[in-house]
């Protein structure tokens, strides 16, 4: 499942992995990591009028948004564009 193209107003996002170490240097075990709600836009649907993000944008999305999919052993989400809260500029 390498080539996924979201439909209509949906967006495919690669989820940013949670930090494995705290600021003070403690390592966090895998089962204790919180799910992050930040990711990078990988693909957008065909309804571009409703989508205000572009491929490559880092975005913040609603905590329980979208449908989880695994692509090449990496966590991704397919969600509606309206579930994206903000674009993160670095």
C-alpha positions, 0 to 999 in steps of 0.5 A: 500500500504505497500509493494512497491518494485522498479523495475530495476534501481529505488530506493524508498526513504522516504523523510526527513521532512522539519524543523518546526522551524528556527535556531532563534526559529521561527516556520514555518507554514506547507504551508510555508515549502520548500520541502526537497531533502534529504531522506533515501533509503528504497528499491532498484530495481533489477538492482544492477549494476546501483545502487550505494546506499544501503538500509539505506543510507541518500541521496541527490537527484535532486529537481524535481526527481521521482514520489511521493507516500504516504505510511502509511501517509508518503511522499516517492519518487520512482526515478531512481538511476541516479537522486541521487546526493550524499550520506550524511555521518553523 
